[in-house]
Amino acid sequence: MSGQVIFVSGIDTEIGKTVVTGWLARQWAEQGVDVITQKLVQTGCVGASDDILLHRRIMGCGLFEEDRDGTTMPALFAYPASPHLSARLEQRTLDLDVIAQATARLCERFGSVLVEGAGGLMVPLTEQLLTIDYVAERGWPVLLVTSGRLGSINHTLLSLEALAARGIALHGVAWNSRDDSNDDVIATDSRDFIRTHVRRHYPDAQWYDVPRLDLA
């Protein structure tokens, strides 16, 4: 079996990628899809990926064996920064081969793999390699997470332009309402503008409205 990989990125850091990844994995699992999630690189934690643990909470399942053996969290760094800086501060090398091998193992075992990135598309994985170029090299389609916060129209359209410039397919756009602006006028207009833009320019892309989840 060779599973399909979809890369989950966002228009900025703290935009809701983790919540969206866990939510979508749960939706797909309930529809009978054999799905698992992976965190490409996790910074700001030790021992286990906080994002993977939240995925499992949202999915309503326990840990997979692939979580326990580290396959879903192949690169962990303690310092909460972009991967290239976290690795440098720890005097370690981010081993891209180890990450790629972990993803390949998941593709052998599952039909769909949602790979969540760290931060936005242009976050540097190493001094020489941006996240978006890692994704382009592998030909993965992208699910872009956005929201109704002020500035999201600009950041969303710039992200879409960056994907198009590298020939990266857009799987879809996920609207994370949990991160909406407190100004309902801005949030509503942003959603309408972005959705209309996506429908016009990316007619085959999926649109996901992600509800506000109770994560207490």
C-alpha positions in Angstrom: 0.0 0.0 0.0 1.2 3.5 -0.8 -0.7 6.1 1.2 -1.5 9.6 0.0 0.3 12.4 1.8 -1.4 15.8 2.3 0.8 18.5 3.8 -1.0 20.8 6.3 0.4 24.3 6.4 -0.9 27.7 7.4 -0.7 31.4 6.6 1.2 32.0 9.8 2.3 30.4 13.0 -0.5 29.8 15.6 -3.2 29.8 12.9 -4.7 26.5 14.0 -2.9 23.8 11.9 -2.8 21.4 14.8 -6.6 21.7 15.5 -7.4 21.4 11.8 -5.1 18.4 11.3 -6.7 16.5 14.2 -10.2 17.5 13.2 -9.8 16.4 9.6 -8.2 13.2 10.6 -11.2 12.5 12.8 -13.7 13.3 10.0 -11.9 11.0 7.6 -11.6 8.2 10.1 -15.3 8.4 10.8 -15.8 8.1 7.0 -13.8 4.9 7.0 -10.5 6.4 5.7 -7.4 4.7 7.1 -5.6 7.9 8.2 -2.8 8.9 10.5 -1.1 12.2 11.2 2.6 13.1 11.4 4.4 16.2 12.7 7.2 17.0 10.3 9.2 18.8 12.9 8.2 19.8 16.4 10.0 22.5 18.4 9.3 23.7 21.9 8.9 20.3 23.5 10.8 17.3 24.8 10.0 13.6 24.8 6.9 13.7 22.7 5.2 16.0 20.2 2.6 18.1 21.8 0.8 18.5 18.5 0.6 14.8 17.9 -0.9 14.4 21.4 -3.5 17.0 20.6 -4.3 15.3 17.3 -5.1 12.1 19.2 -7.3 14.0 21.7 -9.3 15.6 18.9 -9.5 12.3 17.0 -10.8 10.6 20.2 -8.3 7.8 20.0 -5.4 6.5 22.0 -1.8 6.6 20.8 -0.9 4.6 17.7 2.1 2.3 17.8 3.7 4.7 15.4 3.4 7.4 18.0 5.1 5.2 20.6 8.0 4.4 18.4 8.5 8.0 17.2 7.5 7.5 13.6 4.9 10.2 13.7 7.2 12.6 15.5 10.7 12.0 13.9 12.3 15.4 14.8 11.9 17.0 18.3 13.7 20.1 19.5 13.3 21.8 22.9 13.7 25.5 21.9 10.4 27.1 20.6 11.7 28.6 17.3 11.9 27.7 13.6 13.6 24.3 13.1 16.8 25.7 11.6 17.4 27.9 14.7 16.2 25.3 17.3 18.6 22.7 15.7 21.5 25.2 15.7 21.0 26.1 19.4 21.0 22.5 20.3 24.1 21.9 18.1 22.2 19.2 16.3 21.4 18.5 12.6 17.9 18.2 11.4 18.1 14.8 9.6 15.8 15.1 6.6 16.4 11.5 5.6 15.1 10.3 8.9 12.0 12.4 8.5 11.4 11.1 4.9 11.9 7.5 6.0 9.4 8.0 8.8 6.8 9.4 6.3 7.5 6.5 3.9 6.8 4.0 6.7 3.5 5.6 7.4 2.5 5.6 3.8 3.2 1.8 3.7 0.8 1.3 6.7 -2.0 3.8 6.1 -4.1 5.0 3.2 -3.8 8.7 4.0 -1.1 10.6 5.9 -1.7 14.2 7.1 1.7 15.8 7.7 1.6 18.9 9.7 4.3 21.5 9.2 5.9 23.9 11.7 4.7 27.5 11.2 4.0 28.7 7.7 5.2 27.8 4.2 8.4 29.8 4.2 9.7 28.6 7.6 13.3 27.4 7.2 13.9 23.7 8.0 17.7 24.2 7.6 19.9 27.1 6.6 19.5 26.1 3.0 16.0 24.6 2.8 12.5 26.2 3.2 9.5 24.1 4.2 7.7 25.0 0.9 10.7 23.6 -1.1 10.8 20.4 0.9 7.1 19.9 0.0 7.6 20.8 -3.6 10.4 18.3 -3.9 8.0 15.6 -2.8 5.0 16.7 -4.9 2.7 16.8 -2.0 -0.6 18.7 -2.2 -1.2 21.3 0.5 -4.1 22.0 2.8 -3.7 25.7 3.7 -5.2 26.8 7.1 -6.5 30.3 7.4 -8.9 32.3 9.5 -10.8 35.6 9.9 -8.1 37.4 11.8 -7.2 40.9 10.5 -4.6 40.5 7.7 -5.6 37.0 6.8 -6.7 38.0 3.2 -3.2 39.3 2.5 -1.4 36.3 4.1 -3.7 33.8 2.4 -3.3 35.1 -1.1 0.4 35.4 -0.7 0.6 31.8 0.4 -1.5 30.7 -2.5 0.8 32.6 -4.9 3.8 30.9 -3.3 2.3 27.5 -3.9 1.4 28.3 -7.5 4.9 29.6 -8.2 6.4 26.3 -7.2 3.8 24.2 -9.0 2.4 22.8 -5.7 -1.2 21.5 -5.9 -3.7 23.0 -3.5 -5.7 20.2 -1.9 -7.9 22.7 -0.1 -8.3 25.6 2.3 -9.4 25.1 5.9 -11.2 28.0 7.6 -10.4 27.9 11.3 -13.2 29.9 12.9 -11.6 29.5 16.3 -9.1 32.1 15.3 -11.5 34.6 13.9 -11.2 38.3 14.7 -13.3 39.6 17.5 -14.7 41.9 14.8 -17.5 39.8 13.2 -17.6 42.2 10.2 -13.9 41.6 9.4 -14.2 37.8 10.0 -17.3 37.4 7.8 -15.9 39.6 5.0 -12.5 37.8 5.1 -14.2 34.4 4.8 -16.4 35.5 1.9 -13.5 37.1 0.0 -11.1 34.1 0.5 -13.7 31.5 -0.4 -14.7 33.4 -3.5 -11.1 33.7 -4.5 -10.5 30.0 -4.0 -13.5 29.0 -6.0 -12.6 31.3 -8.9 -8.9 30.4 -9.1 -8.8 26.8 -7.6 -12.1 25.2 -8.6 -11.0 21.7 -7.7 -9.8 22.6 -4.2 -11.7 21.5 -1.2 -13.1 24.0 1.4 -13.3 23.0 5.0 -15.2 24.9 7.6 -13.7 23.9 10.9 -15.9 24.4 13.9 -14.8 25.9 17.2 -13.7 22.8 19.2 -13.9 22.5 23.0 -10.3 21.7 23.8 -10.6 22.2 27.6 
